[in-house]
Amino acid sequence: MKQVLKNDLLLRASRCLPVERVPVWMMRQAGRSDPLYRQIRQELNLPLERLFRTCPTPVSETDIEWAVKISLLPKRIGVDAIIVYKDILTPLAPMGAYFRFAPGPILNSPIRTQAQIDALRPLHNPPTQLAFTGQVIRKLRETLNGELPLIGFAGAPLTLAFFLIAGESPIKRGAGVSEKATPVFQMMEEAPERLHCLLDKLTDMTIHYLNYQISEGAQVVQLFESIADVLPRQMYENFAAPYHQRIFTEVNSETPRILFAKECSYLDLMHQSGADVLSVGKCVELDKARALTDGAVAFQGNVDNDILRDGTFDDITASVKACLKQGGKTGHILNLSHGLHRDTPFENVKHFVNIAKTL
């Protein structure tokens, strides 16, 4: 889909090209910190699986319109990109792993045996199996009409495996994983070949899924390794890094590709993934990271998302200034260390964007 972008800052920054100012967007920018989002959810009174379309029901034009409207909510606060409103679990439904939200994601039969892994269906026909996602992306591109770039995304294979094996969210509110993740670590220790089999299937799906989003109009894609912060280096090296490399080798390289690894300090392994942009947490100092990679990749981040929730306007301004100083102007996308907390004051969110664009 050829279209002249009126604001291509994100695309240029991701390629380490000169920009007039550092672009800014936030993970979870279309979500619960926005009072208008909460109002829409209350009025709709629909389960998240309906809005994310993780349920195998016929595509509804009305649901598409709502997903588009929610995706576009952050446009009114001045962000430099829109990310498609959906969940990392969305593509698991056509594989046979249907999560319902009550309110968090629940899988009735966690995937733990080889027979269950073998039964997972391949994502062989995304236009049919994930028609809702494709239609939302097309409608967003049409509505944006070149105003802002559109970001598609996917969960990384190991993160998805944690959800599938746990049968629900393995991530504790705040940081770390809950006891629900215990079966995942047990499989790593006792049956690593079984886990690799699952990761192979999820990697194949993710490659098809990201390429499908690009074919439908996503102009940037991001891979979320949301459990990276609980992985010792050896686990990351064995069960995460090889699959990142496969994905970035096979996903359309004409589209900028971002690797987000939550609070991961293994910059060498992240760099080896082949991603064009490395999205890093507060544990990484951007100036040192830039020096280590010698300008070969762009960086995204890394203002502490806790500061947006708990800090004053002055705190946020100081954090943005420090981040921009460390990250530099070229090859830097201003973002957070992780997604917005649900209880982040919306005035703080707006101040973050405003001060970023002012500075």
C-alpha positions in Angstrom: 0.0 0.0 0.0 1.9 3.0 -1.3 1.2 6.2 0.6 3.1 9.4 1.2 3.6 9.9 5.0 3.1 13.4 6.4 5.0 12.3 9.5 7.7 9.8 8.8 9.9 10.6 11.8 9.5 7.1 13.2 10.5 5.4 10.0 13.6 7.7 9.6 14.6 7.2 13.2 14.4 3.5 12.9 16.8 3.6 9.9 19.2 6.0 11.8 18.5 8.8 9.3 18.4 12.5 10.2 15.3 13.8 11.9 14.1 17.2 12.9 13.2 15.9 16.4 13.1 12.5 18.1 9.7 10.7 17.5 7.7 9.6 20.5 5.0 7.0 21.1 4.2 4.7 24.1 3.6 1.0 24.5 0.0 0.5 25.7 -0.8 4.0 24.6 -4.3 2.9 23.6 -5.4 1.4 26.9 -6.6 1.7 30.4 -4.7 4.8 31.4 -6.9 6.8 29.0 -10.3 7.7 30.5 -11.8 7.8 27.1 -10.8 4.2 26.5 -12.3 3.2 29.8 -15.5 5.0 28.9 -15.7 3.2 25.5 -15.1 -0.1 27.2 -17.9 0.5 29.7 -20.3 1.6 27.0 -19.5 -1.3 24.8 -19.6 -3.9 27.6 -17.8 -6.4 25.3 -15.3 -9.0 26.4 -11.7 -8.2 25.3 -11.6 -11.3 23.2 -14.3 -9.8 21.0 -12.4 -6.5 20.6 -9.0 -8.2 20.2 -10.7 -10.8 18.0 -9.1 -13.8 19.6 -12.5 -15.6 19.3 -13.3 -17.6 16.2 -16.6 -15.7 15.3 -17.5 -14.1 12.0 -15.9 -10.7 11.4 -18.2 -7.8 12.4 -17.9 -4.4 10.7 -19.0 -2.8 14.0 -16.2 -4.6 15.9 -13.7 -3.4 13.2 -14.8 0.2 13.7 -14.4 0.0 17.4 -10.9 -1.5 17.2 -10.0 1.3 14.8 -11.4 4.0 17.0 -9.6 2.7 20.1 -6.3 2.4 18.1 -6.6 6.0 17.1 -7.3 7.4 20.5 -3.6 8.4 21.2 -3.6 10.6 18.0 -5.3 13.3 19.9 -2.4 13.7 22.3 0.2 14.1 19.6 2.1 10.8 19.4 4.2 10.1 16.2 2.8 6.6 15.5 -0.3 4.5 16.0 -0.1 0.9 17.1 -2.8 -1.6 16.2 -5.2 -2.3 19.1 -4.9 -6.0 19.8 -3.3 -8.5 22.1 -0.2 -10.6 21.7 -2.4 -13.7 22.2 -4.6 -12.9 19.1 -2.9 -15.3 16.6 -3.0 -18.3 19.0 -6.8 -18.7 18.5 -6.6 -20.0 14.9 -3.9 -22.4 16.1 -6.5 -23.9 18.5 -5.5 -22.1 21.7 -8.4 -19.8 22.5 -7.9 -17.4 25.4 -10.9 -15.8 27.0 -10.4 -12.7 29.3 -11.9 -12.9 32.8 -10.5 -10.3 33.2 -7.1 -11.6 32.5 -6.4 -14.2 29.8 -7.4 -17.8 30.6 -6.7 -20.9 28.5 -9.0 -23.8 29.6 -6.4 -26.5 28.7 -2.8 -25.3 29.2 -0.4 -26.7 26.5 2.0 -29.0 28.3 2.2 -32.4 26.6 3.7 -33.3 23.2 0.3 -34.4 22.0 -1.1 -30.9 22.7 1.8 -29.3 20.9 1.3 -31.6 17.9 -2.3 -30.6 17.8 -1.7 -26.9 17.4 -2.6 -25.9 13.9 -0.2 -24.0 11.7 -1.0 -20.4 10.6 -1.1 -21.3 6.9 -3.7 -18.8 5.6 -3.6 -15.5 7.6 -6.0 -13.7 5.3 -8.7 -16.2 6.3 -7.5 -17.2 9.8 -6.8 -13.6 10.9 -9.1 -11.7 8.7 -10.1 -9.3 11.5 -6.6 -8.2 12.1 -6.1 -7.6 8.3 -9.3 -5.6 8.0 -8.5 -3.4 11.1 -5.0 -2.6 9.6 -6.5 -1.7 6.2 -9.1 0.5 7.8 -6.5 2.2 10.0 -4.3 3.0 7.0 -7.4 4.3 5.1 -8.4 6.5 8.1 -5.0 7.8 8.9 -4.5 8.7 5.2 -0.8 9.1 5.6 -1.0 11.2 8.7 1.0 8.9 11.0 2.8 5.5 10.5 1.1 2.3 11.7 2.9 -0.2 14.0 2.0 -3.9 13.9 3.3 -6.4 16.4 3.5 -9.9 17.7 4.5 -11.7 20.9 7.9 -13.4 20.8 7.7 -17.2 20.8 9.0 -17.7 24.3 6.6 -15.1 25.8 3.7 -16.9 24.0 5.0 -20.2 25.3 4.9 -18.9 28.9 1.2 -18.0 28.4 0.3 -21.3 26.7 2.1 -23.5 29.3 0.9 -21.4 32.3 -2.7 -21.3 30.9 -3.0 -17.7 32.0 -0.8 -14.6 32.4 2.5 -15.7 34.0 3.4 -12.0 34.6 2.9 -10.5 38.0 1.6 -7.0 38.2 4.7 -4.8 38.5 7.6 -7.1 37.6 8.6 -10.7 37.4 6.6 -13.9 37.0 4.1 -15.6 39.2 4.1 -19.2 40.4 1.9 -19.9 37.4 5.2 -19.9 35.4 6.6 -22.8 37.3 5.6 -25.4 34.7 7.5 -23.4 32.0 10.8 -23.5 34.0 10.2 -27.2 34.7 9.8 -27.9 30.9 13.1 -26.0 30.3 14.9 -28.2 32.8 13.1 -31.6 32.2 11.9 -31.5 28.6 13.8 -28.8 26.7 13.2 -30.7 23.4 9.4 -30.4 23.9 9.7 -26.7 24.6 11.8 -26.2 21.4 9.2 -28.1 19.4 6.6 -25.6 20.7 8.9 -22.6 20.0 9.4 -23.9 16.5 5.7 -23.9 15.8 5.2 -20.4 17.4 8.2 -19.0 15.4 6.7 -20.2 12.1 3.4 -18.6 13.1 5.0 -15.4 14.1 6.9 -15.0 10.8 3.7 -15.5 8.8 1.8 -13.2 11.2 4.2 -10.3 11.0 4.6 -10.6 7.2 0.8 -10.7 6.9 0.5 -7.5 8.9 3.1 -5.8 6.7 1.3 -7.0 3.6 -1.9 -5.4 4.9 -0.3 -2.1 5.6 1.7 -2.1 8.8 4.7 0.2 8.3 6.7 -0.9 11.3 6.5 -4.1 13.3 7.6 -4.8 16.9 8.3 -8.2 18.5 7.5 -8.3 22.3 9.7 -10.5 24.5 7.8 -9.5 27.6 9.3 -12.1 30.0 12.9 -11.2 29.2 13.4 -9.7 32.6 13.1 -13.1 34.4 15.4 -15.0 32.1 19.0 -15.8 33.2 21.4 -15.2 30.2 21.7 -18.9 29.4 17.9 -19.3 29.2 17.7 -16.2 27.0 20.5 -17.6 24.8 18.9 -21.1 24.5 15.2 -20.4 24.3 14.7 -16.8 23.1 17.6 -15.5 21.0 17.6 -18.2 18.3 14.0 -17.7 17.6 14.4 -13.9 17.4 17.1 -14.4 14.8 14.9 -16.7 12.7 12.0 -14.2 12.8 14.1 -11.2 11.8 15.8 -13.2 9.1 12.4 -14.1 7.5 10.3 -11.0 8.2 10.2 -8.4 5.4 13.4 -6.3 5.9 12.0 -3.4 3.9 9.9 -2.7 6.9 11.6 -1.4 10.1 11.6 -4.2 12.8 11.8 -3.5 16.5 12.8 -6.0 19.2 11.5 -5.2 22.6 13.0 -7.3 25.4 11.7 -6.2 28.8 14.4 -5.0 31.1 17.0 -7.1 29.3 20.7 -6.2 29.7 22.0 -8.8 27.1 22.6 -6.2 24.5 24.9 -8.4 22.5 22.3 -11.0 22.1 19.6 -8.5 21.3 21.9 -7.0 18.6 22.5 -10.4 17.1 18.8 -10.8 16.5 19.0 -8.8 13.3 16.4 -6.2 14.5 16.7 -2.7 13.1 15.7 -1.1 16.5 16.4 -2.4 20.0 13.8 -1.3 22.5 15.4 -1.3 25.9 14.4 -0.8 29.6 15.7 1.4 32.4 18.4 -1.2 33.1 20.2 0.0 30.0 22.1 3.3 29.6 21.4 4.5 26.1 24.7 6.3 25.6 26.7 3.1 26.5 24.4 1.0 24.4 24.9 3.3 21.4 28.7 3.0 21.9 28.5 -0.8 22.1 26.6 -1.1 18.9 28.6 1.6 17.1 25.6 3.2 15.5 24.6 0.0 13.7 21.1 -0.1 15.1 18.6 2.4 16.4 17.3 2.4 20.0 13.9 2.9 21.5 13.2 3.9 25.1 13.7 4.2 27.9 11.9 6.6 30.3 10.9 4.7 33.4 7.2 3.9 33.2 7.0 4.1 37.0 7.9 7.8 36.8 5.0 8.5 34.5 2.7 6.8 37.0 4.2 8.2 40.3 6.2 11.3 39.3 5.4 15.0 39.1 5.5 16.9 35.8 9.0 18.1 36.8 10.1 14.4 37.4 8.8 13.5 33.9 10.5 16.4 32.3 13.8 15.6 33.9 13.5 12.0 32.8 12.7 12.9 29.2 15.6 15.4 29.1 18.0 12.7 30.4 16.8 10.1 28.0 17.1 12.5 25.0 20.6 13.4 26.1 21.7 9.8 26.4 19.8 8.6 23.3 20.9 11.4 21.0 18.8 12.8 18.1 19.6 10.3 15.4 18.6 6.7 15.7 16.4 7.2 18.8 12.7 6.7 19.3 11.5 8.0 22.6 9.4 5.5 24.5 9.0 4.0 27.9 10.9 1.2 29.7 7.7 -0.9 29.3 4.0 -0.2 28.7 2.0 2.4 30.5 0.6 1.3 33.9 -3.1 1.2 34.0 -3.2 3.7 36.9 -0.9 6.2 35.2 -2.6 9.7 35.4 -3.6 10.7 31.9 -2.3 14.2 32.5 1.1 12.7 33.0 0.8 10.8 29.7 -0.1 14.0 27.9 2.8 15.9 29.6 5.3 13.2 28.5 4.3 13.6 24.9 4.1 17.4 25.1 7.5 17.8 26.7 9.1 15.3 24.4 8.0 17.3 21.4 8.9 20.6 23.0 12.4 19.5 23.8 
